[in-house]
Structure formats: structure tokens, C-alpha cells
Amino acid sequence: METFTAFGIAFVSGGGLVAVINWWQKRKLTTKQERQADAKTDEIAVNTLAKALETVNKQIVEPLKQELEREQEQKAKILNKLNNELTKLRRAIEKIPACDHASACPVSRQLQNDKNGD
């Protein structure tokens, strides 16, 4: 027991307790600094990713959207022209029976001989 008491007195009087307290405070400070560094690293990563996404959006996505819209407009125009031409053709075909030359009409014959046509 004397040894334990002597060790305790030497520890307290010799600065051992102070060393332990200093170690404990440094440990807390180091942990806090590590957390701050991690937070800064995460913030930098998020900012970098946000800038990268913005750049991709401006340089790739927006031009592709505009090109797609132009393509769709062109397809719509072509489809509209095709629809108009088909309407004209239908009207012409519907007029064949009323035509004076229907019996000798090559178009009418071709349509009647067409196996796939209606």
C-alpha cells in the first residue's frame, strides 16, 4: 500500500496529472480539428461536384436538348407535309369512280391489281 501511495504522491506532485490532463485536452483538440478538416473536405467535394454538374449541364445537356427540339420540329414539319400529301392522294383516289376515264385509268388498274393494297 505504501508503494501505491508513494506512486500516487509522485504522480500528482511530479506533474503526471498535468500530463494526463494535457494529453486529454490535446486529444479533444485533435479530434475537433479532424472533424473540421473532414467538413472542409466534404464542402470542397460538394462544391466541385456542383460545378462539374453545372458545366456538364451547360456544355452537354442544354445543347443536346436544343438539338433534340430542332429535330422534333423538323420531324413534325415532315410528318405534316406527308400527311397533306396523303390527304391529296386519298381525295384523288376517291374521285376515280366518278371520272369519265375510270375504265381506262392506269392508276385505278394499278390500285386494283395491287395485292397488298385495299
Secondary structure per residue as TSV (DSSP state, phi and psi in degrees):
chain	resnum	aa	ss	phi	psi
A	1	M	-	360.0	-33.3
A	2	E	H	-64.3	-35.6
A	3	T	H	-65.5	-42.8
A	4	F	H	-63.3	-43.6
A	5	T	H	-64.6	-43.6
A	6	A	H	-64.0	-40.3
A	7	F	H	-64.3	-43.0
A	8	G	H	-61.7	-44.5
A	9	I	H	-65.7	-42.8
A	10	A	H	-64.7	-37.7
A	11	F	H	-64.2	-49.0
A	12	V	H	-70.9	-47.2
A	13	S	H	-76.2	-25.5
A	14	G	T	-88.6	3.0
A	15	G	T	92.1	7.1
A	16	G	H	-62.2	-40.5
A	17	L	H	-66.1	-40.0
A	18	V	H	-63.2	-40.4
A	19	A	H	-63.2	-41.7
A	20	V	H	-64.9	-42.6
A	21	I	H	-64.6	-44.0
A	22	N	H	-61.3	-43.0
A	23	W	H	-60.0	-44.1
A	24	W	H	-61.9	-45.0
A	25	Q	H	-66.4	-41.0
A	26	K	H	-63.6	-37.3
A	27	R	H	-63.1	-43.9
A	28	K	H	-63.1	-43.2
A	29	L	H	-63.8	-43.1
A	30	T	H	-62.7	-43.3
A	31	T	H	-61.8	-43.2
A	32	K	H	-64.2	-42.5
A	33	Q	H	-64.8	-38.6
A	34	E	H	-64.0	-40.8
A	35	R	H	-64.5	-42.3
A	36	Q	H	-63.4	-42.0
A	37	A	H	-64.1	-40.9
A	38	D	H	-63.2	-41.1
A	39	A	H	-64.4	-42.2
A	40	K	H	-64.2	-41.7
A	41	T	H	-61.9	-43.8
A	42	D	H	-62.9	-41.6
A	43	E	H	-63.4	-43.0
A	44	I	H	-62.6	-43.2
A	45	A	H	-62.8	-42.3
A	46	V	H	-65.3	-44.0
A	47	N	H	-63.4	-42.0
A	48	T	H	-63.1	-44.1
A	49	L	H	-63.9	-40.4
A	50	A	H	-63.1	-42.8
A	51	K	H	-65.1	-40.3
A	52	A	H	-63.5	-43.6
A	53	L	H	-64.7	-38.9
A	54	E	H	-63.6	-42.5
A	55	T	H	-64.0	-44.9
A	56	V	H	-61.2	-41.2
A	57	N	I	-63.6	-45.2
A	58	K	I	-71.2	-41.3
A	59	Q	I	-90.1	-22.6
A	60	I	I	-119.5	-54.3
A	61	V	I	-67.6	-48.6
A	62	E	H	-62.0	-47.3
A	63	P	H	-60.7	-38.0
A	64	L	H	-65.5	-38.3
A	65	K	H	-62.6	-45.1
A	66	Q	H	-63.5	-41.8
A	67	E	H	-64.1	-41.6
A	68	L	H	-62.6	-41.8
A	69	E	H	-63.3	-41.9
A	70	R	H	-62.3	-42.9
A	71	E	H	-62.2	-42.1
A	72	Q	H	-66.0	-38.2
A	73	E	H	-64.3	-42.1
A	74	Q	H	-64.2	-42.7
A	75	K	H	-63.6	-39.3
A	76	A	H	-64.0	-40.3
A	77	K	H	-63.9	-45.1
A	78	I	H	-62.9	-43.4
A	79	L	H	-63.6	-39.1
A	80	N	H	-64.8	-43.4
A	81	K	H	-62.4	-44.0
A	82	L	H	-62.5	-41.2
A	83	N	H	-63.7	-40.9
A	84	N	H	-63.6	-42.5
A	85	E	H	-64.5	-40.8
A	86	L	H	-64.5	-37.2
A	87	T	H	-63.8	-43.7
A	88	K	H	-60.9	-43.4
A	89	L	H	-63.3	-43.0
A	90	R	H	-60.4	-45.1
A	91	R	H	-61.3	-41.5
A	92	A	H	-65.1	-42.5
A	93	I	H	-66.4	-36.3
A	94	E	H	-66.9	-24.8
A	95	K	H	-84.3	-11.1
A	96	I	G	-57.1	-47.5
A	97	P	G	-61.5	-27.3
A	98	A	G	-87.4	-3.9
A	99	C	S	-77.8	143.6
A	100	D	T	-66.4	-27.3
A	101	H	T	-103.0	22.9
A	102	A	G	-61.8	-34.2
A	103	S	G	-69.2	-30.3
A	104	A	G	-105.1	11.0
A	105	C	-	-73.6	119.1
A	106	P	H	-67.9	-30.8
A	107	V	H	-67.1	-44.6
A	108	S	H	-61.3	-44.1
A	109	R	H	-61.7	-44.2
A	110	Q	H	-61.4	-41.6
A	111	L	H	-67.3	-35.9
A	112	Q	H	-71.9	-32.2
A	113	N	H	-84.7	-13.9
A	114	D	-	-68.2	121.2
A	115	K	S	-72.8	-33.6
A	116	N	S	-87.2	-15.6
A	117	G	-	-79.9	164.9
A	118	D	-	-97.6	360.0
